[in-house]
Amino acid sequence: MFVAAHVAGLPLSWQLLAGDAMTAVTLLLLALLKNSELRAEHAIQRKLDALAAALLEGRGAEGGQAAEDLRKAIRMEDET
């Protein structure tokens, strides 16, 4: 966009406006990408929590250190 404004011979103010518009679009795309990344990360964590809960239910009355560690690990990211 900036190159097109420069090649077209537009005044400096229009070239600066084109540069500012490109910056705004870049920041918007970056925010959308980060939001998508966070949503995917949360979805993966929810799936892992569901798997861990299913493992705990499957163990039933059996205890042990592994079951206790798994119980503590579920939803650990909420504590941090």
OpenMM code with the backbone's topology and positions (N, CA, C; nanometers):
from openmm import Vec3, app, unit

residues = "MET PHE VAL ALA ALA HIS VAL ALA GLY LEU PRO LEU SER TRP GLN LEU LEU ALA GLY ASP ALA MET THR ALA VAL THR LEU LEU LEU LEU ALA LEU LEU LYS ASN SER GLU LEU ARG ALA GLU HIS ALA ILE GLN ARG LYS LEU ASP ALA LEU ALA ALA ALA LEU LEU GLU GLY ARG GLY ALA GLU GLY GLY GLN ALA ALA GLU ASP LEU ARG LYS ALA ILE ARG MET GLU ASP GLU THR".split()
positions = [
    Vec3(0.0833, -0.1176, 0.0000),
    Vec3(0.0000, 0.0000, 0.0000),
    Vec3(0.0884, 0.1249, 0.0000),
    Vec3(0.1923, 0.1244, 0.0857),
    Vec3(0.2823, 0.2396, 0.0914),
    Vec3(0.3575, 0.2561, -0.0403),
    Vec3(0.4015, 0.1431, -0.0962),
    Vec3(0.4749, 0.1482, -0.2224),
    Vec3(0.3850, 0.2024, -0.3333),
    Vec3(0.2596, 0.1599, -0.3326),
    Vec3(0.1660, 0.2079, -0.4343),
    Vec3(0.1454, 0.3582, -0.4222),
    Vec3(0.1383, 0.4074, -0.2975),
    Vec3(0.1219, 0.5524, -0.2784),
    Vec3(0.2466, 0.6273, -0.3244),
    Vec3(0.3634, 0.5678, -0.3041),
    Vec3(0.4882, 0.6322, -0.3460),
    Vec3(0.5011, 0.6323, -0.4987),
    Vec3(0.4713, 0.5178, -0.5604),
    Vec3(0.4814, 0.5067, -0.7065),
    Vec3(0.3808, 0.5991, -0.7740),
    Vec3(0.2647, 0.6166, -0.7147),
    Vec3(0.1631, 0.7027, -0.7738),
    Vec3(0.2000, 0.8500, -0.7627),
    Vec3(0.3052, 0.8808, -0.6863),
    Vec3(0.3484, 1.0194, -0.6750),
    Vec3(0.2596, 1.1033, -0.5859),
    Vec3(0.1958, 1.0406, -0.4892),
    Vec3(0.1089, 1.1141, -0.3976),
    Vec3(0.1929, 1.1994, -0.3027),
    Vec3(0.1343, 1.3037, -0.2508),
    Vec3(0.2077, 1.3897, -0.1573),
    Vec3(0.2506, 1.3119, -0.0318),
    Vec3(0.3459, 1.3678, 0.0399),
    Vec3(0.4014, 1.3035, 0.1587),
    Vec3(0.2936, 1.2754, 0.2628),
    Vec3(0.1992, 1.3646, 0.2794),
    Vec3(0.0933, 1.3433, 0.3791),
    Vec3(0.0115, 1.2178, 0.3471),
    Vec3(-0.0142, 1.1930, 0.2195),
    Vec3(-0.0879, 1.0721, 0.1804),
    Vec3(-0.0026, 0.9477, 0.2015),
    Vec3(0.1282, 0.9591, 0.1767),
    Vec3(0.2181, 0.8463, 0.1997),
    Vec3(0.2241, 0.8125, 0.3485),
    Vec3(0.2273, 0.9155, 0.4324),
    Vec3(0.2267, 0.8928, 0.5770),
    Vec3(0.0951, 0.8299, 0.6219),
    Vec3(-0.0138, 0.8742, 0.5611),
    Vec3(-0.1443, 0.8160, 0.5930),
    Vec3(-0.1476, 0.6680, 0.5532),
    Vec3(-0.0895, 0.6353, 0.4402),
    Vec3(-0.0838, 0.4955, 0.3968),
    Vec3(0.0001, 0.4133, 0.4941),
    Vec3(0.1112, 0.4688, 0.5399),
    Vec3(0.1953, 0.3993, 0.6372),
    Vec3(0.1228, 0.3786, 0.7688),
    Vec3(0.0501, 0.4793, 0.8145),
    Vec3(-0.0270, 0.4670, 0.9386),
    Vec3(-0.1374, 0.3623, 0.9250),
    Vec3(-0.2017, 0.3590, 0.8095),
    Vec3(-0.3069, 0.2593, 0.7861),
    Vec3(-0.2483, 0.1177, 0.7884),
    Vec3(-0.1301, 0.1017, 0.7288),
    Vec3(-0.0658, -0.0305, 0.7301),
    Vec3(-0.0299, -0.0715, 0.8726),
    Vec3(0.0163, 0.0225, 0.9529),
    Vec3(0.0491, -0.0066, 1.0922),
    Vec3(-0.0751, -0.0491, 1.1692),
    Vec3(-0.1856, 0.0217, 1.1488),
    Vec3(-0.3098, -0.0124, 1.2177),
    Vec3(-0.3586, -0.1510, 1.1778),
    Vec3(-0.3528, -0.1828, 1.0502),
    Vec3(-0.3960, -0.3145, 1.0033),
    Vec3(-0.3057, -0.4233, 1.0596),
    Vec3(-0.1750, -0.3977, 1.0647),
    Vec3(-0.0812, -0.4954, 1.1190),
    Vec3(-0.1105, -0.5231, 1.2656),
    Vec3(-0.1344, -0.4183, 1.3438),
    Vec3(-0.1653, -0.4368, 1.4858),
    Vec3(-0.2968, -0.5109, 1.5061),
    Vec3(-0.3953, -0.4820, 1.4221),
    Vec3(-0.5230, -0.5528, 1.4308),
    Vec3(-0.5049, -0.7012, 1.4016),
    Vec3(-0.4298, -0.7329, 1.2969),
    Vec3(-0.4052, -0.8731, 1.2626),
    Vec3(-0.3263, -0.9440, 1.3728),
    Vec3(-0.2325, -0.8754, 1.4336),
    Vec3(-0.1558, -0.9331, 1.5431),
    Vec3(-0.2454, -0.9629, 1.6627),
    Vec3(-0.3367, -0.8722, 1.6950),
    Vec3(-0.4297, -0.8943, 1.8053),
    Vec3(-0.5217, -1.0129, 1.7762),
    Vec3(-0.5694, -1.0245, 1.6538),
    Vec3(-0.6554, -1.1372, 1.6164),
    Vec3(-0.5800, -1.2691, 1.6241),
    Vec3(-0.4550, -1.2694, 1.5819),
    Vec3(-0.3731, -1.3903, 1.5880),
    Vec3(-0.3482, -1.4324, 1.7318),
    Vec3(-0.3176, -1.3381, 1.8189),
    Vec3(-0.2936, -1.3694, 1.9599),
    Vec3(-0.4207, -1.4210, 2.0256),
    Vec3(-0.5348, -1.3632, 1.9928),
    Vec3(-0.6620, -1.4092, 2.0473),
    Vec3(-0.6903, -1.5529, 2.0044),
    Vec3(-0.6656, -1.5818, 1.8785),
    Vec3(-0.6856, -1.7167, 1.8278),
    Vec3(-0.5930, -1.8156, 1.8975),
    Vec3(-0.4694, -1.7746, 1.9193),
    Vec3(-0.3728, -1.8605, 1.9878),
    Vec3(-0.4169, -1.8904, 2.1311),
    Vec3(-0.4640, -1.7902, 2.2021),
    Vec3(-0.5096, -1.8100, 2.3398),
    Vec3(-0.6325, -1.8992, 2.3456),
    Vec3(-0.7251, -1.8825, 2.2509),
    Vec3(-0.8443, -1.9676, 2.2485),
    Vec3(-0.8074, -2.1126, 2.2231),
    Vec3(-0.7131, -2.1364, 2.1331),
    Vec3(-0.6695, -2.2733, 2.1041),
    Vec3(-0.6004, -2.3334, 2.2258),
    Vec3(-0.5204, -2.2540, 2.2941),
    Vec3(-0.4506, -2.3013, 2.4133),
    Vec3(-0.5496, -2.3394, 2.5234),
    Vec3(-0.6521, -2.2593, 2.5418),
    Vec3(-0.7538, -2.2895, 2.6432),
    Vec3(-0.8327, -2.4151, 2.6056),
    Vec3(-0.8617, -2.4324, 2.4773),
    Vec3(-0.9346, -2.5517, 2.4335),
    Vec3(-0.8521, -2.6775, 2.4595),
    Vec3(-0.7236, -2.6717, 2.4324),
    Vec3(-0.6360, -2.7862, 2.4589),
    Vec3(-0.6329, -2.8156, 2.6077),
    Vec3(-0.6244, -2.7114, 2.6902),
    Vec3(-0.6201, -2.7326, 2.8354),
    Vec3(-0.7494, -2.7950, 2.8856),
    Vec3(-0.8642, -2.7521, 2.8317),
    Vec3(-0.9917, -2.8119, 2.8724),
    Vec3(-0.9970, -2.9599, 2.8359),
    Vec3(-0.9458, -2.9945, 2.7181),
    Vec3(-0.9443, -3.1349, 2.6762),
    Vec3(-0.8528, -3.2170, 2.7655),
    Vec3(-0.7374, -3.1632, 2.7999),
    Vec3(-0.6458, -3.2345, 2.8894),
    Vec3(-0.7074, -3.2526, 3.0278),
    Vec3(-0.7780, -3.1495, 3.0754),
    Vec3(-0.8458, -3.1614, 3.2046),
    Vec3(-0.9530, -3.2705, 3.2010),
    Vec3(-1.0260, -3.2792, 3.0902),
    Vec3(-1.1288, -3.3824, 3.0774),
    Vec3(-1.0660, -3.5211, 3.0746),
    Vec3(-0.9543, -3.5362, 3.0057),
    Vec3(-0.8849, -3.6654, 3.0039),
    Vec3(-0.8338, -3.7027, 3.1423),
    Vec3(-0.7787, -3.6052, 3.2128),
    Vec3(-0.7279, -3.6321, 3.3469),
    Vec3(-0.8412, -3.6704, 3.4407),
    Vec3(-0.9541, -3.6016, 3.4316),
    Vec3(-1.0693, -3.6346, 3.5158),
    Vec3(-1.1208, -3.7744, 3.4842),
    Vec3(-1.1229, -3.8102, 3.3557),
    Vec3(-1.1676, -3.9444, 3.3174),
    Vec3(-1.0720, -4.0510, 3.3715),
    Vec3(-0.9435, -4.0226, 3.3690),
    Vec3(-0.8471, -4.1169, 3.4263),
    Vec3(-0.8687, -4.1346, 3.5753),
    Vec3(-0.8958, -4.0257, 3.6443),
    Vec3(-0.9214, -4.0356, 3.7880),
    Vec3(-1.0482, -4.1153, 3.8163),
    Vec3(-1.1524, -4.0916, 3.7377),
    Vec3(-1.2767, -4.1672, 3.7564),
    Vec3(-1.2554, -4.3146, 3.7264),
    Vec3(-1.1746, -4.3426, 3.6258),
    Vec3(-1.1472, -4.4814, 3.5890),
    Vec3(-1.0700, -4.5566, 3.6953),
    Vec3(-0.9904, -4.4865, 3.7697),
    Vec3(-0.9139, -4.5514, 3.8758),
    Vec3(-1.0032, -4.5879, 3.9920),
    Vec3(-1.1141, -4.5182, 4.0057),
    Vec3(-1.2110, -4.5490, 4.1101),
    Vec3(-1.1544, -4.5265, 4.2488),
    Vec3(-1.1641, -4.6266, 4.3319),
    Vec3(-1.1213, -4.6153, 4.4717),
    Vec3(-0.9706, -4.6269, 4.4868),
    Vec3(-0.9021, -4.6673, 4.3797),
    Vec3(-0.7571, -4.6810, 4.3889),
    Vec3(-0.6945, -4.5440, 4.4130),
    Vec3(-0.6042, -4.5398, 4.5043),
    Vec3(-0.5378, -4.4133, 4.5353),
    Vec3(-0.3979, -4.4146, 4.4792),
    Vec3(-0.3057, -4.3678, 4.5579),
    Vec3(-0.1671, -4.3673, 4.5162),
    Vec3(-0.1185, -4.2276, 4.4848),
    Vec3(0.0116, -4.2169, 4.4755),
    Vec3(0.0734, -4.0865, 4.4496),
    Vec3(0.0399, -4.0348, 4.3097),
    Vec3(0.0325, -4.1244, 4.2115),
    Vec3(0.0026, -4.0808, 4.0745),
    Vec3(-0.1365, -4.0184, 4.0660),
    Vec3(-0.2329, -4.0793, 4.1337),
    Vec3(-0.3692, -4.0246, 4.1325),
    Vec3(-0.3729, -3.8890, 4.2020),
    Vec3(-0.2987, -3.8755, 4.3099),
    Vec3(-0.2949, -3.7475, 4.3802),
    Vec3(-0.2270, -3.6397, 4.2959),
    Vec3(-0.1192, -3.6756, 4.2267),
    Vec3(-0.0514, -3.5809, 4.1384),
    Vec3(-0.1427, -3.5379, 4.0244),
    Vec3(-0.2180, -3.6324, 3.9694),
    Vec3(-0.3108, -3.6011, 3.8610),
    Vec3(-0.4215, -3.5094, 3.9100),
    Vec3(-0.4712, -3.5347, 4.0296),
    Vec3(-0.5762, -3.4523, 4.0882),
    Vec3(-0.5262, -3.3084, 4.1071),
    Vec3(-0.4014, -3.2937, 4.1507),
    Vec3(-0.3446, -3.1603, 4.1705),
    Vec3(-0.3204, -3.0889, 4.0380),
    Vec3(-0.2882, -3.1654, 3.9340),
    Vec3(-0.2556, -3.1058, 3.8045),
    Vec3(-0.3777, -3.0506, 3.7325),
    Vec3(-0.4952, -3.1044, 3.7639),
    Vec3(-0.6168, -3.0577, 3.6970),
    Vec3(-0.6429, -2.9130, 3.7379),
    Vec3(-0.6571, -2.8295, 3.6387),
    Vec3(-0.6846, -2.6866, 3.6533),
    Vec3(-0.5729, -2.6123, 3.7264),
    Vec3(-0.4504, -2.6614, 3.7111),
    Vec3(-0.3354, -2.5970, 3.7736),
    Vec3(-0.3121, -2.4571, 3.7194),
    Vec3(-0.3453, -2.4327, 3.5916),
    Vec3(-0.3194, -2.3014, 3.5320),
    Vec3(-0.4043, -2.1924, 3.5955),
    Vec3(-0.5148, -2.2284, 3.6612),
    Vec3(-0.5973, -2.1260, 3.7269),
    Vec3(-0.5279, -2.0718, 3.8515),
    Vec3(-0.4399, -2.1506, 3.9109),
    Vec3(-0.3721, -2.1072, 4.0315),
    Vec3(-0.2572, -2.0126, 4.0017),
    Vec3(-0.2028, -2.0199, 3.8797),
    Vec3(-0.0869, -1.9363, 3.8478),
    Vec3(-0.1259, -1.8034, 3.7911),
] * unit.nanometer
topology = app.Topology()
chain = topology.addChain("A")
for resn in residues:
    res = topology.addResidue(resn, chain)
    for name in ("N", "CA", "C"):
        topology.addAtom(name, app.Element.getBySymbol(name[0]), res)
